[in-house]
Amino acid sequence: VGTYSEPAIDELSYADAKRIFDLNVAGAMFAVSEFILEHGHSVKKGRIIITTSINAKRSEVGHMLYDGSKGWLESITRSIALDVAERGLDIRVNAVAPGLHETPLTQKAIKSDPIVAKVIDAMIPLGIGDAASVVMPYVFLANPANDYMSGASLDVSGGLGAAQMMPDRVVASLRAI
């Protein structure tokens, strides 16, 4: 669950910040807390997987609350991993950090302007992902055989997290229009 819909920084209210925090962060925190309370001492090879975003490390204009909320989730992933290890609980805590994937939340932004979509696609080394391309990291993290990974965040951004700038690809995409 999450949203990136927020007002401009000079129109921001406490209610806007609370709405993003409650949806993007508090829900995950309390679900984790409840899982640990109910199953923490009895679960064997437990897995907690938090969904953050590439925006935890790479920000966008107009997405201060979203980017901050995803940074918070990445940070609490590490903290929770340390906490459960310290308590001796058999739970691994990790996160998946998707980049731009075509989903119902992003489809309008991706499809509304074909030129913008082409430029965005060119900025991502492997292009805009589809929702299916983000599934396997969850499967990997959920696998009981993956027993020595905790406190990590897997970047599933099509290479965007590794890229600084790719002006040649963007220019080539514009020339192709």
N, C-alpha and C positions, 0 to 999 in steps of 0.2 A: 504494500500500500504506500502510496506517495503521490505528491503533486509538486509541480514547479510553478504553478500559477500564483503570481504575486504582483503587487503594485510596484510602481517606480519608487526608488529610495526616498524621494522627497514627498511621497504620498503614503508612506508606510505608517501603520498604526500598531499598537500593541496587540490588538485583536488579530491582525494579519500574521504577526510573528507567532502568536499562540496557536493559530490554526495550523500553520506549517509545522511547528514543533510537535503539536499533539498528533498530527497525522503521520509525519515522517519519522519522528523519534520516539515519542512517549509510547506509542503502540508497541513498537519493537522492544523497548526497555521492559515494559510490564509483562509482555508475553514471555520474555526470557526469565524475568523474575519469577513468574508463576510456574514455569517449567522447572526451574531449579528448586523452588519450594516444594512442588508436588513430586518430582522424580529425581532430584539431585543426588540423594544418597542411595537410591535403589537402581538407577539406570546403569547398564553396562554398555560401554562403547556408545555413549550418547553423543549426539551431534546437534549443535546450534549453528545455524547458518543465517547470517544477517545480510540483507541486501542493502548495499550502499550505492555508490556511483563513482564514475571517473571524476565527477564534479567534486568529490572530496579533495582532489588534488589539482584539478584544472577548472578554474572558474569561468563563468560566462557573465557578460553584462546583463543586468536586470534579474539576476538569480541569486542575490545575496542570501536570502533565507533558505532556498533550496540547497545551495552549495554548502552553507554552514550546517544545515541539518545532516547532509551526507557526510561531512567531515566529522560531525559528532558521532554518527553511527560507526564510522571507521575507528574512531578513538575508543568508543565503548567496547568494540569487538576485542581490542587488545586488553582492555581493563578487565573485562569479564573472563577472558581466557586466563589471565593471571590469577584472578580471584578463585575460579573453580579449581585450578591446579594447586593453589595454596591450600585449599580445603580438602584436597585429595579426591576430588570427584572425578569419575571416569567420563568426562565430557570434553570434547574438542569444540572450540568456538572459533569460527572463521567467517569471512565475509566474501561476497561476490560483488565486484564493482563494474557493472555494465557501462558501456559507453552508449552511443546513440544507436538504438535498435528500433525498428519499425514496430510499434505497438499501438493500441488504441489511444494511449496518452500522447504519443508523438506523431501519429499519422497526419493530422491536420497540418502541423508545422512542416513536415517533410513534403507533403503533397501539394500544399497551397500555391507554391511558386516553383515551377520546374527549373528555372535558372538557379534559384537559391538551393534547391535540392541537389542539383548537379555540382555546385560549388562545395556544398557540405560533404557530399559523397567523395569529392576529390581531396578534401582535407583529411579524410580518414584513410590511412594506408590500405586497409582492406575494404573500404567503403562502408556504407550504412549497413548495419547488421539486421538480420531478421530475428524475431523472438526465439526461434528454435536454436539459434547459434549461441545462446546464453545458457542453455539447459545443462550441457555436459559438465561445466564447473560445479554445479550443484550436486550432480550425481557423484563426481569425484570426491567432493568434500563430505558427502553423506556416507560414502563407502566405509564400512568398518575396517577394511584393510588399510585405509589411510589413517594410521594411528599415531603419527608423530608430527602432525601439523596442527598448530593452534595459535591463534592470535594473528593470522595472516589474512590478507585481502587479495583476492585474485582479480587482476585487471582483465576484463573481457571487453576491450574497447576497440578491437580491430586494429590495434597498433597506435591509436591516438595517444595513449599514455606514454608512448616511447618517442613520439614525434615532437620536434620543436616547431618547425615551420616547413611547409612543403609548397612554396610558391610556384614551382614548375608544374606540379600537378594541377593546381588551381587555375593557372594561366592556360594550360592545355585544355582544361574542361571548358573554359570560357571561349576559347578559340573554336571549339567543336560545336558551339551553339549557333 
